[in-house]
Amino acid sequence: MGRFRKGTVSRAWKGAFNLKDRFNRNITYLRISVTDRCNLRCVYCMPEEGVEPIKHSDLLSFEEITDFVKCAVSMGINKVRLTGGEPLVRKGIVDLVRMIRETDGVKDLSMTTNAVLLKEFAKPLRDAGLMRLNISLDTVDREKFAAISRRDLLPDVLEGIDEAVKCGYDKIKLNCVVEKSRNEPNALEVAAYAKENGLEARFIRTMDLDGGDFWVVDGGIGGDCSICNRIRLSAMGDVLPCLFSDIGFSVRKYGACEAIRLAVESKPHKGTLSRSNEFYNVGG
């Protein structure tokens, strides 16, 4: 049994297929951070020495996450993405994928990963029902990769990508963080690698939660507030209406469905900034 009080869907929300916020945006997308831990130390995400990890007992259990997904689906969510930190370092992650995939109403289940462990997990995840992958890859130069991630693990990443391609995922996208544009040397090399391997590349300008700096993803729609259709569930169980906001509602305090309702009703027209969250504990 999950430890949080299961929310009941109010009469106004029960059976609703359109979960809309105050600005008439249809909320259909749920991003779930399953851990704050990571096996890289990317310069734009985490200090070199790492951070004090959340106690395992404070993380949402797989049962709690699955119960939350069931409630979210009943309110109109149909797309789920697992993030971290790095989701593949969470013990039993394949079981969680299977539990979510077996939830009626989940039409799209994906994961964002750095691919360091993907050679081991690509096939078990695919067999469990994972449909798509977004893989973080800022460079295909080993020396530059080690400088950015503070870990010399590019060979592991590339082997993981190769294995994922063999497993036949519906789609594999590469997320490349850039300073300003896709025309930078690292980005051009990632784009060439993506084309060579039949993958899609997206380019994400460096963001600053504390400063409120963010842009629309080049090759995607993330960061376009006018059509934002997502809410987030943090590793500790807070439902966040926006990455660039300090607003959050605890599922353990309010129950899953009520926390979702409050988050959707509180979703801002546009992101501002966040001084209480980090990319490694709410996902990018």
SERO-4910 file (N, C-alpha, C, O; in steps of 0.05 Angstrom, whole numbers):
BEGIN
 pado doro    nc1    nc2    nc3   cac1   cac2   cac3    cc1    cc2    cc3    oc1    oc2    oc3
  Met    A     17    -24      0      0      0      0     18     25      0     38     26     13
  Gly    A      9     45    -14     23     70    -14     19     84     13      0     79     27
  Arg    A     38    102     20     36    115     46     20    141     45     12    151     66
  Phe    A     16    151     21      1    176     21    -29    170     19    -38    149     10
  Arg    A    -44    189     29    -74    186     28    -83    188     -1    -79    208    -14
  Lys    A    -95    167    -10   -105    167    -38   -127    188    -41   -147    188    -27
  Gly    A   -123    205    -61   -143    225    -66   -167    214    -80   -165    195    -96
  Thr    A   -190    224    -75   -214    217    -90   -220    239   -110   -217    262   -104
  Val    A   -229    231   -133   -234    251   -154   -261    264   -148   -281    250   -145
  Ser    A   -261    290   -146   -286    304   -141   -306    301   -163   -298    293   -185
  Arg    A   -331    306   -158   -352    303   -178   -346    320   -203   -352    312   -226
  Ala    A   -334    343   -199   -328    361   -221   -306    350   -239   -304    357   -263
  Trp    A   -288    333   -228   -266    322   -243   -269    294   -252   -257    285   -271
  Lys    A   -286    278   -238   -288    250   -243   -296    245   -272   -316    255   -282
  Gly    A   -280    227   -284   -287    219   -312   -280    241   -332   -286    237   -356
  Ala    A   -267    263   -323   -260    284   -342   -238    274   -361   -219    262   -352
  Phe    A   -241    280   -387   -221    272   -406   -204    296   -414   -185    294   -428
  Asn    A   -212    320   -405   -198    344   -411   -191    358   -385   -207    371   -373
  Leu    A   -166    356   -377   -156    368   -353   -144    395   -361   -121    397   -370
  Lys    A   -160    416   -357   -152    443   -367   -144    461   -344   -156    460   -323
  Asp    A   -124    478   -349   -117    498   -329   -132    524   -334   -150    525   -351
  Arg    A   -126    545   -320   -140    570   -322   -137    583   -349   -153    601   -356
  Phe    A   -117    575   -364   -112    588   -389   -120    570   -413   -111    573   -435
  Asn    A   -137    550   -406   -149    532   -426   -128    514   -440   -132    504   -462
  Arg    A   -106    509   -426    -86    490   -436    -94    462   -426    -99    458   -403
  Asn    A    -95    443   -444   -103    416   -438    -79    401   -426    -59    396   -440
  Ile    A    -80    393   -401    -58    380   -387    -60    350   -390    -77    337   -379
  Thr    A    -41    339   -406    -42    310   -412    -15    296   -406    -13    272   -410
  Tyr    A      5    311   -397     32    301   -395     42    302   -367     42    324   -354
  Leu    A     52    280   -357     63    278   -329     92    270   -330     98    249   -342
  Arg    A    109    286   -318    138    278   -316    143    270   -287    136    285   -268
  Ile    A    155    247   -283    159    236   -256    189    234   -251    203    219   -265
  Ser    A    199    248   -231    227    245   -222    228    222   -202    215    223   -181
  Val    A    242    201   -208    243    177   -191    266    177   -171    267    161   -153
  Thr    A    285    195   -175    308    197   -157    323    223   -162    320    235   -183
  Asp    A    338    232   -141    354    256   -144    383    248   -150    400    265   -154
  Arg    A    389    222   -149    417    212   -153    424    210   -182    407    206   -199
  Cys    A    450    213   -187    460    212   -215    489    201   -214    504    205   -195
  Asn    A    496    187   -236    523    177   -238    541    195   -255    564    187   -261
  Leu    A    531    219   -262    548    239   -275    547    264   -257    530    266   -238
  Arg    A    564    283   -263    565    309   -248    566    332   -268    585    347   -267
  Cys    A    547    333   -286    548    353   -307    550    381   -295    536    388   -276
  Val    A    566    398   -307    573    424   -296    548    442   -294    548    459   -276
  Tyr    A    528    439   -311    505    456   -311    482    445   -293    461    457   -291
  Cys    A    487    422   -280    466    409   -265    472    404   -236    455    408   -218
  Met    A    497    396   -230    503    386   -203    532    394   -195    550    394   -212
  Pro    A    536    400   -170    564    406   -161    582    382   -165    573    359   -165
  Glu    A    608    387   -168    627    366   -172    627    345   -150    630    321   -154
  Glu    A    623    355   -125    623    337   -102    596    323    -98    593    307    -79
  Gly    A    577    329   -115    550    317   -112    533    332    -92    541    354    -84
  Val    A    511    321    -84    493    334    -65    485    313    -44    489    289    -48
  Glu    A    475    323    -21    465    305     -1    440    291    -11    420    304    -16
  Pro    A    441    264    -15    419    251    -28    394    249     -9    397    249     15
  Ile    A    371    249    -22    346    244     -7    347    217      5    355    197     -8
  Lys    A    338    214     30    337    188     43    318    170     27    296    179     18
  His    A    325    145     23    309    127      8    280    126     19    261    123      5
  Ser    A    278    127     46    252    126     59    235    149     53    210    148     56
  Asp    A    247    172     43    231    195     37    222    196      8    205    212      0
  Leu    A    234    179     -9    226    177    -37    198    163    -39    192    147    -22
  Leu    A    183    171    -59    158    156    -64    165    128    -72    184    123    -87
  Ser    A    150    109    -61    154     81    -68    142     76    -96    127     93   -106
  Phe    A    148     54   -108    137     47   -134    107     45   -133     92     52   -151
  Glu    A     97     34   -110     68     32   -107     55     59   -105     34     64   -117
  Glu    A     68     78    -91     57    105    -90     57    119   -117     38    132   -125
  Ile    A     79    115   -132     80    127   -158     59    115   -177     46    130   -191
  Thr    A     55     89   -175     35     77   -193      7     85   -185     -9     91   -203
  Asp    A      1     87   -159    -25     97   -151    -29    126   -161    -51    133   -169
  Phe    A     -8    142   -160    -10    169   -169    -16    170   -199    -33    185   -208
  Val    A     -3    153   -214     -7    152   -243    -36    144   -249    -49    155   -267
  Lys    A    -47    124   -234    -74    116   -238    -94    139   -234   -113    142   -249
  Cys    A    -88    155   -213   -105    178   -208   -103    199   -230   -122    210   -239
  Ala    A    -77    203   -239    -73    223   -260    -87    215   -286    -98    232   -299
  Val    A    -85    190   -293    -99    180   -317   -129    184   -315   -142    191   -335
  Ser    A   -140    179   -291   -169    183   -288   -178    212   -292   -201    217   -297
  Met    A   -158    230   -290   -165    259   -293   -157    270   -321   -162    293   -326
  Gly    A   -145    253   -338   -139    262   -365   -110    259   -374   -105    264   -398
  Ile    A    -92    252   -356    -64    248   -364    -62    222   -381    -74    202   -374
  Asn    A    -47    223   -403    -43    199   -419    -14    194   -427     -7    174   -439
  Lys    A      3    214   -421     31    212   -428     48    214   -403     45    233   -388
  Val    A     67    195   -399     84    195   -375    113    192   -383    120    176   -401
  Arg    A    130    209   -371    159    207   -375    173    204   -348    167    219   -329
  Leu    A    191    185   -346    207    181   -322    234    196   -325    247    193   -345
  Thr    A    241    211   -304    266    226   -304    280    222   -277    272    205   -261
  Gly    A    301    238   -273    315    236   -248    321    264   -238    304    282   -239
  Gly    A    345    267   -228    370    252   -230    372    234   -254    362    240   -276
  Glu    A    384    211   -250    386    191   -270    369    167   -262    375    153   -244
  Pro    A    346    163   -277    327    142   -269    338    114   -267    329     97   -252
  Leu    A    359    108   -283    369     80   -284    385     73   -259    392     50   -255
  Val    A    391     93   -242    405     86   -217    385     78   -195    393     69   -174
  Arg    A    359     82   -200    339     74   -180    335     44   -182    327     33   -203
  Lys    A    341     31   -160    338      1   -159    310     -7   -166    291      3   -154
  Gly    A    308    -27   -184    282    -37   -191    267    -21   -212    243    -25   -215
  Ile    A    281     -4   -226    267     15   -245    251      0   -266    231      9   -276
  Val    A    261    -24   -275    246    -40   -295    219    -48   -284    199    -48   -299
  Asp    A    217    -54   -258    191    -61   -246    172    -38   -247    148    -41   -252
  Leu    A    183    -14   -242    165     10   -242    155     15   -270    131     21   -274
  Val    A    172     12   -290    163     15   -318    140     -4   -324    120      3   -336
  Arg    A    143    -29   -315    123    -49   -321     97    -42   -306     75    -45   -317
  Met    A     98    -32   -281     75    -25   -266     60     -2   -279     35     -2   -280
  Ile    A     74     17   -289     61     40   -302     50     32   -329     27     40   -336
  Arg    A     65     16   -344     55      8   -370     29     -8   -369     13     -8   -387
  Glu    A     26    -22   -347      2    -38   -343    -22    -22   -333    -44    -33   -330
  Thr    A    -18      4   -329    -40     21   -320    -57     29   -344    -47     41   -363
  Asp    A    -82     23   -343   -100     30   -366   -101     60   -370   -103     75   -351
  Gly    A    -98     68   -395    -99     97   -401    -72    109   -407    -71    132   -417
  Val    A    -50     96   -400    -24    106   -406    -17     99   -435    -12     76   -442
  Lys    A    -18    119   -452    -15    115   -481     14    119   -490     23    109   -511
  Asp    A     30    133   -474     57    139   -482     74    139   -456     70    154   -438
  Leu    A     94    121   -456    112    118   -433    141    120   -442    150    104   -459
  Ser    A    155    140   -432    182    146   -441    200    151   -418    192    152   -395
  Met    A    226    155   -424    246    160   -403    268    178   -413    275    176   -437
  Thr    A    277    196   -396    301    211   -402    324    200   -386    322    196   -362
  Thr    A    346    193   -400    369    180   -387    395    191   -398    396    201   -421
  Asn    A    417    188   -383    443    195   -393    456    172   -407    478    175   -419
  Ala    A    443    148   -407    452    125   -422    477    111   -412    486     91   -424
  Val    A    488    120   -389    512    106   -378    506     77   -373    523     60   -377
  Leu    A    482     71   -363    475     43   -356    456     31   -376    445      9   -372
  Leu    A    453     44   -399    432     35   -418    439      9   -432    421     -6   -440
  Lys    A    464      3   -435    471    -23   -448    459    -46   -432    450    -65   -444
  Glu    A    459    -44   -406    447    -65   -389    417    -64   -389    404    -85   -387
  Phe    A    405    -40   -390    377    -37   -385    359    -34   -410    335    -36   -408
  Ala    A    371    -29   -433    355    -22   -456    335    -44   -462    311    -38   -466
  Lys    A    343    -69   -463    325    -91   -470    305    -97   -448    281    -99   -454
  Pro    A    313    -99   -422    293   -103   -401    272    -81   -400    249    -87   -395
  Leu    A    280    -56   -404    261    -34   -404    242    -36   -428    217    -32   -425
  Arg    A    252    -43   -451    235    -46   -475    215    -69   -470    192    -66   -477
  Asp    A    225    -91   -459    208   -114   -454    186   -107   -434    164   -119   -434
  Ala    A    193    -89   -415    174    -81   -394    153    -62   -404    133    -57   -391
  Gly    A    157    -50   -429    137    -33   -440    145     -4   -445    129     12   -454
  Leu    A    171      2   -440    180     30   -445    179     34   -476    189     17   -491
  Met    A    168     56   -484    164     61   -512    184     79   -526    192     74   -549
  Arg    A    193    100   -512    211    119   -524    233    127   -505    230    124   -480
  Leu    A    255    137   -516    278    146   -500    287    174   -508    288    180   -532
  Asn    A    293    191   -489    308    216   -494    335    212   -480    336    208   -456
  Ile    A    356    215   -495    383    209   -484    399    235   -484    402    248   -505
  Ser    A    410    242   -461    426    266   -458    454    261   -470    468    243   -462
  Leu    A    461    277   -490    487    274   -503    496    302   -512    486    312   -532
  Asp    A    515    314   -498    524    341   -504    547    342   -523    553    363   -534
  Thr    A    561    320   -527    584    319   -545    591    290   -551    584    272   -535
  Val    A    603    285   -573    613    258   -580    643    257   -579    655    238   -588
  Asp    A    655    277   -567    684    278   -562    690    269   -534    679    281   -515
  Arg    A    706    249   -531    710    237   -505    722    256   -484    713    257   -461
  Glu    A    741    272   -492    754    291   -474    734    312   -466    733    320   -442
  Lys    A    719    322   -485    699    343   -478    677    332   -460    667    345   -442
  Phe    A    669    307   -466    648    294   -450    657    292   -421    642    298   -402
  Ala    A    682    284   -417    693    281   -390    694    308   -376    689    310   -351
  Ala    A    700    329   -391    701    356   -379    673    366   -371    669    378   -350
  Ile    A    653    361   -388    626    370   -382    613    353   -360    600    365   -342
  Ser    A    616    327   -360    602    309   -341    619    303   -317    609    291   -298
  Arg    A    645    310   -318    664    303   -297    667    273   -293    676    264   -272
  Arg    A    660    258   -314    664    229   -314    672    220   -342    660    229   -362
  Asp    A    692    202   -344    701    192   -370    685    168   -377    694    145   -376
  Leu    A    660    173   -386    641    150   -391    628    151   -418    608    138   -423
  Leu    A    639    167   -437    627    168   -463    625    141   -477    605    135   -490
  Pro    A    646    123   -475    643     97   -488    619     82   -478    605     68   -493
  Asp    A    613     83   -452    590     70   -440    564     81   -452    546     66   -459
  Val    A    563    108   -455    539    121   -466    535    112   -495    512    105   -502
  Leu    A    555    112   -511    552    105   -539    544     75   -542    529     68   -560
  Glu    A    555     58   -525    547     30   -525    518     27   -517    503     10   -528
  Gly    A    509     43   -498    481     43   -490    463     52   -512    441     40   -516
  Ile    A    471     72   -527    454     81   -549    453     60   -570    431     55   -581
  Asp    A    475     47   -576    475     26   -596    456      3   -589    441     -7   -605
  Glu    A    456     -4   -563    439    -25   -554    410    -17   -556    393    -33   -563
  Ala    A    404      8   -549    376     17   -551    366     17   -579    343     10   -584
  Val    A    383     24   -598    376     24   -627    368     -5   -635    349     -9   -649
  Lys    A    384    -24   -626    379    -52   -632    352    -62   -621    340    -80   -632
  Cys    A    344    -50   -599    320    -60   -585    294    -50   -598    272    -58   -590
  Gly    A    296    -32   -617    273    -24   -632    253     -6   -617    229     -9   -620
  Tyr    A    263     14   -602    245     33   -589    230     49   -611    239     53   -633
  Asp    A    206     58   -603    189     73   -622    204     98   -632    202    105   -656
  Lys    A    219    111   -614    233    135   -621    256    139   -601    252    135   -577
  Ile    A    279    148   -611    301    155   -593    310    183   -601    317    188   -624
  Lys    A    310    201   -582    318    229   -587    344    234   -570    347    224   -548
  Leu    A    361    251   -580    385    260   -566    381    288   -557    374    306   -573
  Asn    A    385    293   -531    383    320   -520    411    332   -516    426    321   -501
  Cys    A    417    353   -531    443    365   -530    441    393   -518    427    410   -529
  Val    A    454    397   -495    454    424   -483    475    442   -496    498    434   -500
  Val    A    466    466   -504    483    485   -518    484    511   -503    466    517   -486
  Glu    A    504    527   -509    505    554   -497    484    572   -510    469    586   -496
  Lys    A    484    573   -537    466    591   -551    451    578   -574    427    584   -578
  Ser    A    464    560   -589    451    550   -614    462    523   -622    482    514   -612
  Arg    A    447    512   -642    455    486   -653    480    488   -671    489    468   -682
  Asn    A    490    512   -676    512    516   -694    539    514   -679    560    519   -692
  Glu    A    539    509   -654    564    506   -639    577    479   -646    563    460   -654
  Pro    A    604    477   -644    618    453   -653    608    427   -640    603    408   -655
  Asn    A    603    426   -614    593    402   -602    566    394   -613    561    371   -618
  Ala    A    549    414   -616    522    409   -626    522    398   -655    507    380   -662
  Leu    A    539    410   -672    542    400   -699    551    371   -701    541    356   -717
  Glu    A    569    364   -683    579    336   -682    557    318   -672    554    295   -683
  Val    A    541    326   -652    519    310   -643    498    306   -665    487    285   -668
  Ala    A    493    328   -679    473    327   -701    482    307   -722    466    292   -733
  Ala    A    508    307   -729    518    289   -749    517    260   -739    510    242   -754
  Tyr    A    523    256   -714    521    229   -702    492    219   -703    487    196   -709
  Ala    A    473    237   -696    445    230   -696    436    221   -724    422    201   -728
  Lys    A    444    237   -744    436    231   -771    447    204   -780    434    189   -794
  Glu    A    472    200   -773    486    175   -781    472    150   -769    473    129   -781
  Asn    A    460    154   -746    448    131   -732    418    131   -732    405    115   -718
  Gly    A    406    148   -748    377    148   -751    362    158   -727    340    149   -721
  Leu    A    374    177   -712    362    188   -688    355    217   -692    363    230   -712
  Glu    A    339    227   -674    332    256   -675    348    271   -655    354    260   -633
  Ala    A    356    295   -661    372    312   -643    356    337   -636    343    349   -653
  Arg    A    356    344   -610    344    368   -600    365    384   -586    383    373   -574
  Phe    A    363    410   -586    383    427   -575    371    446   -554    352    461   -559
  Ile    A    382    444   -530    370    457   -506    390    477   -495    411    470   -486
  Arg    A    382    503   -496    400    523   -485    402    521   -455    382    514   -442
  Thr    A    426    526   -445    430    525   -416    410    542   -401    406    565   -408
  Met    A    396    530   -382    375    543   -366    384    549   -338    403    536   -328
  Asp    A    372    568   -325    378    576   -298    352    579   -282    337    598   -286
  Leu    A    347    559   -265    322    560   -249    321    584   -232    300    598   -230
  Asp    A    343    590   -218    344    612   -199    341    639   -213    330    658   -202
  Gly    A    352    641   -237    350    666   -252    326    669   -270    321    690   -281
  Gly    A    312    646   -274    288    647   -291    295    648   -320    279    657   -337
  Asp    A    319    637   -328    327    638   -356    320    612   -369    330    591   -362
  Phe    A    302    613   -389    295    589   -405    286    596   -432    278    619   -437
  Trp    A    288    577   -451    282    581   -479    267    557   -490    268    536   -478
  Val    A    254    561   -512    240    539   -526    262    520   -537    282    529   -549
  Val    A    257    494   -534    276    474   -543    277    475   -574    257    475   -587
  Asp    A    301    475   -585    305    475   -614    302    446   -623    319    429   -617
  Gly    A    280    441   -638    274    413   -646    252    401   -629    246    377   -633
  Gly    A    240    417   -611    219    407   -594    200    430   -586    202    451   -597
  Ile    A    183    425   -566    164    445   -558    168    453   -528    154    470   -518
  Gly    A    186    439   -514    191    445   -486    200    474   -484    215    484   -500
  Gly    A    190    488   -463    197    516   -458    178    535   -471    180    559   -467
  Asp    A    159    525   -487    138    543   -499    114    544   -480     97    527   -481
  Cys    A    114    564   -463     94    565   -442     65    567   -453     46    558   -440
  Ser    A     62    578   -477     35    582   -487     21    555   -493     -4    555   -493
  Ile    A     36    534   -497     23    508   -502     32    486   -482     29    463   -487
  Cys    A     42    495   -459     52    475   -440     29    458   -430      8    467   -422
  Asn    A     34    431   -432     13    412   -424     21    393   -402     10    372   -399
  Arg    A     41    402   -386     53    383   -367     51    392   -338     50    416   -331
  Ile    A     51    372   -321     56    376   -292     78    356   -284     85    338   -300
  Arg    A     89    360   -261    111    344   -252    107    332   -225     93    344   -208
  Leu    A    117    308   -220    117    296   -194    146    293   -185    162    279   -199
  Ser    A    154    306   -163    181    304   -154    187    278   -140    168    263   -133
  Ala    A    212    272   -136    220    246   -124    209    244    -95    204    221    -86
  Met    A    204    266    -82    193    266    -55    163    269    -54    151    269    -32
  Gly    A    150    271    -77    121    270    -77    107    297    -78     84    299    -70
  Asp    A    120    318    -88    107    343    -93     99    346   -122    114    340   -140
  Val    A     74    354   -126     64    358   -153     69    387   -160     59    406   -147
  Leu    A     84    391   -181     93    418   -189     79    426   -215     80    411   -235
  Pro    A     67    449   -215     53    459   -240     72    469   -261     64    472   -284
  Cys    A     96    476   -253    115    489   -271    143    485   -261    148    487   -236
  Leu    A    162    479   -279    190    476   -271    201    502   -260    216    502   -240
  Phe    A    194    525   -272    203    551   -263    183    564   -245    173    586   -250
  Ser    A    179    551   -222    160    561   -202    166    546   -176    176    523   -176
  Asp    A    161    559   -153    165    546   -127    140    534   -116    140    524    -94
  Ile    A    119    534   -132     93    523   -123     94    492   -124    104    481   -144
  Gly    A     84    479   -103     83    450   -103     63    440    -83     58    454    -63
  Phe    A     51    417    -88     31    406    -70     37    376    -64     39    360    -82
  Ser    A     41    370    -38     49    344    -30     27    323    -33      4    328    -23
  Val    A     33    301    -46     13    280    -48      8    266    -21    -13    255    -17
  Arg    A     27    267     -4     24    255     22      7    272     41     -5    263     60
  Lys    A      5    298     35    -12    316     50    -40    317     38    -60    315     53
  Tyr    A    -42    320     13    -68    325      0    -81    301    -13   -105    301    -19
  Gly    A    -65    280    -17    -75    258    -34    -69    264    -63    -66    287    -71
  Ala    A    -67    243    -79    -58    246   -106    -76    264   -123    -67    283   -135
  Cys    A   -101    258   -124   -119    272   -142   -123    301   -134   -125    319   -151
  Glu    A   -124    306   -107   -127    334    -98   -102    350   -104   -103    373   -111
  Ala    A    -78    337   -101    -54    351   -107    -52    358   -136    -43    379   -144
  Ile    A    -61    340   -153    -62    345   -182    -81    369   -188    -74    387   -203
  Arg    A   -105    368   -176   -124    389   -180   -113    416   -172   -115    436   -187
  Leu    A   -100    417   -149    -88    442   -139    -66    452   -157    -63    476   -163
  Ala    A    -49    433   -166    -27    441   -184    -37    452   -211    -27    472   -220
  Val    A    -57    439   -222    -68    448   -248    -81    476   -245    -78    493   -262
  Glu    A    -96    479   -223   -109    505   -218    -88    527   -213    -94    551   -217
  Ser    A    -64    520   -204    -44    539   -197    -23    543   -219     -4    559   -216
  Lys    A    -27    529   -241     -7    531   -263     -6    559   -274    -26    570   -282
  Pro    A     18    571   -273     21    599   -282     19    602   -313     23    582   -327
  His    A     13    626   -321     12    631   -350     40    628   -362     42    620   -385
  Lys    A     61    634   -347     88    633   -357    107    627   -333    102    637   -311
  Gly    A    127    612   -338    147    606   -318    161    632   -309    165    650   -325
  Thr    A    170    632   -284    184    656   -273    212    647   -264    232    650   -279
  Leu    A    214    636   -240    239    625   -230    233    606   -207    211    606   -197
  Ser    A    253    591   -199    250    573   -176    275    573   -160    297    568   -170
  Arg    A    272    578   -134    294    578   -115    293    554    -97    310    550    -79
  Ser    A    273    537   -100    270    513    -83    275    487    -97    277    466    -84
  Asn    A    278    488   -124    282    463   -139    309    464   -154    320    485   -158
  Glu    A    317    440   -161    341    437   -178    335    417   -200    317    400   -197
  Phe    A    349    418   -222    344    399   -244    347    370   -235    333    353   -245
  Tyr    A    366    365   -217    371    338   -209    350    326   -191    349    301   -187
  Asn    A    332    342   -180    310    330   -164    282    334   -175    263    324   -163
  Val    A    279    348   -197    253    351   -209    254    343   -239    233    343   -252
  Gly    A    277    337   -249    279    331   -278    281    356   -294    271    378   -286
  Gly    A    292    354   -318    295    377   -336    271    382   -353    270    401   -369
***
